Each structure stands twice: as structure tokens, then as C-alpha cells.
Amino acid sequence: MSWLSRLFSSRKSAAQLDLAEAQQQALAAWRALPAPDLTRPHYQTRYIVVDVESSGLDMNHDRLISIGAVAVVNGVIDFQDVFETILRQDEVSTTDNILIHGIGGSAQRAGIDPPDALLAFLNYCAKAPLVAYHSVFDQTMIERALQRYLGVALQATWIDLAWVMPDLFRERIDAQVALDNWLELFGIENIQRHNAVSDALATAMLLQAAIARGAGRGAKTPASFVDTEKSRRWMRRYG
């Protein structure tokens, strides 16, 4: 690495310079964690299933309000291994928006300071592969918030079940459909729709179905799910 590269790689963003020392140490500890081994079997992997609530659906302008996450470890959901946070909002979202996710104005104002909320999320996830349904929205909202408040790029492995499920269960649904279609197919109850943890839990149960089917069909690792998603996307674009 040249001296110029070292200079720029050592420079901190404005967001990082605004962090307290303890926050910078927490961020450094997360950065130092090893990358996940995506070639390990599903039943030796910790997945983090993620869902977010936001002030709207505009990924470029709306704000991240809450993150819910559920761990699937070695194929099993541990109901004690759950993450939830509400990011403190200086500007409360609209009434129509609140009616969707149920996070009222007082709860938004009393939320966790965004840098601390996001550091807690990074600590919970470590470097585990992240799973969502239609992940582009969750990924974009989280990465924008991380860049804004922590000055960090997540660079995580994301797996989108909206692409993986149709490949594993072509005999049932061989198309991209809404999450609710898959939940109904497998008899999975979503306890509270548009609640980040409840949505993440329902998606985690769907991941369990994907893991069981994948393990029996040669798709035995996180890497195999990543490859499946890439293939389906390629076929959708060029097929």
C-alpha cells in the first residue's frame, strides 16, 4: 500500500470524528471482527434476519425509524436472541406513516441516539450474513443510516429470500411474490404486521424452510444461497 493510500485509509469521516471515544472503540472492535465463512453448512451458521420500519418508502429521502432482527443459529430460532431498536427522531413521521408501523411520536422522540442504536445493531450482527425479504429496501435504509451516523460502509453479505424461495420451491411458487404469499403457503403466522421484530421473526421461520429444503438439494451453505440469488437475478434480467 502506498503512503498516499495509507493516508486516505487512515482518515476518519466527519461522522466518525463526531463519535465519542467509547463509540469509536466499539466501531473499531466491530471492524476487527473476522468475515464470515460462507462455505460452512447452514447448520453451523449464524444468520441474522432483518426488517426495518421507516418514515416512508423513498429509499433516498425517508428516514430509518426502527430495526428488528432475529438470529437463526444452526437452523434454530432462539427467541431470546432477538434485537430491536428505535432510532431517536428529531422530526416525527406523519400520522399516516405512524398508522402503518405503530411507532408513535413520543416513542420516536424517546428513541435511542442513532449512533448508539446502530452500534448496538452492529454488535448484535457481528459479521454474520444478513437475510431479508426484498432486501434492497432494508439494506439501503440501514446502510444509509450507518454512513450518515457512523461514517461506515457495512459491506455485509445479504441474502434475499424473495429470490431464493422460488428456486427451492419451484413446484409451489416459481415467481417473485409478496412475503405474505409464502407465509400463507407454509402456515406461518405474522403476529404483528409492520412491526420490525414480528416481520423478522416470520421471515426467520421462512428461512428455516429454505435451509431444510436447501440442505436436501445440495444448497447446503450461505454461499449456495448467494449463488442461487445471483443466478435468479441474472435469468430475470437476461433470460
C-alpha positions in Angstrom: 0.0 0.0 0.0 1.4 3.4 -1.0 1.9 6.3 1.5 -1.0 8.1 -0.2 -3.3 5.1 0.2 -2.3 4.8 3.8 -3.1 8.4 4.3 -6.6 8.3 2.9 -7.4 4.9 4.6 -6.4 6.3 8.0 -8.6 9.4 7.6 -11.9 9.4 9.5 -15.1 10.6 8.1 -16.9 13.6 9.6 -19.4 11.2 11.2 -16.6 9.2 12.9 -14.9 12.3 14.2 -18.2 13.3 15.9 -18.3 10.0 17.8 -17.3 9.8 21.5 -14.2 7.7 22.3 -16.3 4.8 23.6 -18.3 4.8 20.4 -15.2 4.9 18.2 -13.8 1.9 20.2 -17.0 0.0 19.7 -16.8 0.7 16.0 -13.2 -0.4 15.8 -14.0 -3.6 17.6 -16.7 -4.4 15.1 -14.4 -3.6 12.2 -11.8 -6.1 13.6 -14.2 -9.0 13.6 -13.4 -11.7 11.1 -15.5 -12.1 8.0 -18.0 -15.0 8.0 -17.1 -18.3 6.4 -19.9 -18.6 3.8 -18.9 -22.2 3.0 -19.9 -23.6 6.3 -23.1 -25.6 6.4 -26.4 -23.9 7.3 -26.5 -25.9 10.5 -23.1 -24.4 11.6 -24.0 -20.8 10.6 -25.5 -17.8 12.5 -27.9 -15.9 10.2 -29.4 -12.6 11.2 -32.9 -12.0 9.7 -33.6 -8.3 9.4 -36.6 -6.0 9.0 -36.9 -2.2 9.2 -39.6 0.4 9.6 -39.1 3.8 8.1 -40.7 7.2 7.7 -41.8 6.2 4.1 -40.8 4.1 1.1 -38.5 6.6 -0.6 -35.1 5.0 0.0 -33.3 8.2 -1.0 -35.0 10.6 1.4 -37.0 8.8 4.1 -35.5 8.0 7.5 -34.8 4.7 9.3 -37.0 4.5 12.4 -36.6 1.0 13.7 -34.6 -2.2 13.2 -35.8 -5.6 14.2 -33.6 -8.7 13.9 -33.8 -12.4 14.8 -31.0 -14.9 14.9 -31.2 -18.3 13.2 -28.3 -20.3 14.7 -27.5 -23.7 13.3 -31.0 -23.8 11.8 -32.8 -22.9 15.1 -34.5 -19.7 16.2 -33.6 -18.7 19.8 -36.4 -16.4 21.0 -34.0 -14.9 23.5 -31.6 -13.9 20.7 -33.6 -11.1 19.3 -32.7 -7.4 18.6 -34.9 -4.4 18.5 -34.2 -0.7 18.5 -36.0 2.6 17.7 -33.7 5.4 16.5 -34.5 8.8 18.0 -36.1 11.1 15.5 -35.8 14.8 15.6 -38.7 15.0 13.3 -41.6 12.7 13.9 -43.0 10.9 10.9 -46.5 11.6 9.5 -49.7 10.3 11.1 -50.4 8.1 8.1 -46.9 6.6 8.5 -47.4 6.0 12.2 -50.6 4.2 11.5 -48.7 1.7 9.4 -45.9 0.8 11.9 -47.5 1.9 15.2 -44.4 3.7 16.5 -45.9 6.9 17.8 -44.4 10.4 18.1 -43.5 10.1 21.7 -41.7 6.7 21.1 -39.8 8.2 18.1 -38.7 11.2 20.2 -37.6 8.9 23.1 -35.7 6.5 20.9 -32.0 5.6 21.2 -29.5 8.1 19.9 -28.9 6.9 16.3 -25.1 6.2 16.6 -25.7 4.1 19.8 -28.6 2.3 18.2 -26.6 1.5 15.1 -23.5 0.4 17.1 -25.8 -1.9 19.1 -27.1 -3.4 15.8 -23.5 -3.9 14.5 -22.5 -5.6 17.8 -25.6 -7.9 17.6 -24.9 -8.9 13.9 -21.1 -9.1 14.1 -20.3 -10.1 10.6 -23.0 -12.7 10.1 -24.8 -13.0 6.8 -28.0 -10.9 6.8 -31.3 -12.2 5.5 -34.4 -10.3 4.5 -37.4 -10.5 2.1 -37.0 -7.9 -0.7 -33.7 -7.0 1.0 -32.9 -4.0 -1.2 -35.1 -1.7 1.0 -33.8 -2.9 4.3 -30.2 -2.9 3.1 -30.4 0.6 1.6 -32.1 2.1 4.7 -29.6 0.5 7.1 -26.5 1.4 5.0 -27.6 5.0 4.5 -28.1 5.4 8.3 -24.7 3.7 9.0 -23.0 6.1 6.6 -24.7 9.1 8.0 -24.3 8.5 11.7 -21.1 6.3 11.9 -19.4 7.0 8.6 -19.1 3.3 7.9 -19.9 1.0 5.0 -21.5 -2.2 6.2 -20.2 -4.5 3.3 -22.2 -7.4 4.7 -23.4 -10.4 2.8 -27.2 -10.1 2.2 -29.4 -12.9 1.2 -32.8 -12.1 -0.3 -35.4 -14.8 0.2 -37.6 -13.3 -2.4 -35.2 -14.8 -4.9 -34.1 -17.9 -3.1 -37.5 -19.3 -2.2 -38.8 -19.6 -5.8 -35.7 -21.6 -6.8 -36.1 -24.0 -3.9 -39.8 -24.5 -4.2 -40.5 -24.2 -7.9 -43.3 -26.7 -7.6 -45.1 -24.4 -5.3 -44.4 -20.8 -6.4 -41.9 -20.2 -9.2 -42.1 -16.4 -9.2 -41.4 -13.4 -7.1 -44.4 -12.8 -4.9 -45.2 -10.9 -1.7 -43.9 -12.2 1.6 -47.5 -12.9 2.7 -47.9 -15.5 -0.1 -45.1 -17.6 1.3 -46.2 -17.2 4.9 -49.7 -18.4 3.9 -48.2 -21.3 2.0 -46.2 -22.5 5.0 -48.8 -21.6 7.6 -46.6 -19.1 9.3 -48.4 -16.5 11.4 -47.1 -13.0 11.4 -48.1 -11.8 14.9 -48.0 -8.1 14.2 -47.6 -7.0 10.6 -45.3 -3.9 10.1 -43.6 -4.5 13.4 -39.9 -4.9 12.6 -39.3 -7.8 15.1 -42.6 -9.6 14.2 -41.8 -9.3 10.4 -38.2 -10.5 11.0 -39.5 -13.5 13.1 -41.9 -14.6 10.3 -39.1 -14.2 7.8 -36.8 -16.3 10.0 -39.3 -19.1 10.0 -39.3 -18.9 6.2 -35.5 -19.1 6.3 -35.8 -22.3 8.3 -37.9 -23.8 5.5 -35.3 -22.6 2.9 -32.5 -24.2 5.0 -34.3 -27.5 5.3 -35.1 -27.7 1.6 -31.6 -26.4 0.5 -29.8 -28.9 2.7 -31.6 -31.7 1.0 -31.0 -30.4 -2.5 -27.3 -29.6 -2.4 -27.7 -25.9 -1.4 -26.1 -26.5 2.0 -24.3 -23.3 2.7 -24.8 -19.5 2.8 -22.7 -19.3 -0.3 -25.1 -21.5 -2.2 -28.0 -19.2 -1.3 -25.9 -16.2 -2.6 -25.2 -18.1 -5.8 -28.9 -19.0 -6.2 -29.9 -15.4 -5.8 -27.3 -14.2 -8.4 -28.5 -16.8 -10.9 -32.2 -16.0 -10.5 -31.4 -12.3 -10.9 -29.3 -13.0 -14.0 -32.1 -15.1 -15.5 -34.6 -12.4 -14.7 -32.5 -9.8 -16.5 -31.2 -11.7 -19.5 -33.4 -14.8 -19.7 
